């Protein structure tokens, strides 16, 4: 099996500030939709940038980054896996992330 075309690390523990105003699950979703991480495409470092917006653009036009639709789908699936685990750890649901990609 070859290395994935698009790579980024899993998010660390979500820095939930606590308090009675914010619910951990929705806060975590908002955080993950803006979460920045170092991204690489075919080994080329793109620097640190928000992962979700990058993936939305990648899915809309994979060729702009020199990847296939399958590569873009694999990157989205990786995000859903690693960010979904972080979201579920805060009481959220992976389905919330799936829904965001459908918007």
Protein Blocks (a to p, Z undefined) as FASTA:
>chain_A
ZZdfbdcddddddddebjjkbcfklmmmmmmmmoccdddeehiagbjadfklmmmmmmmm
mmlnopafklmmmmmmmmmmmmmmmmmmnopafklmmmmmmZZ
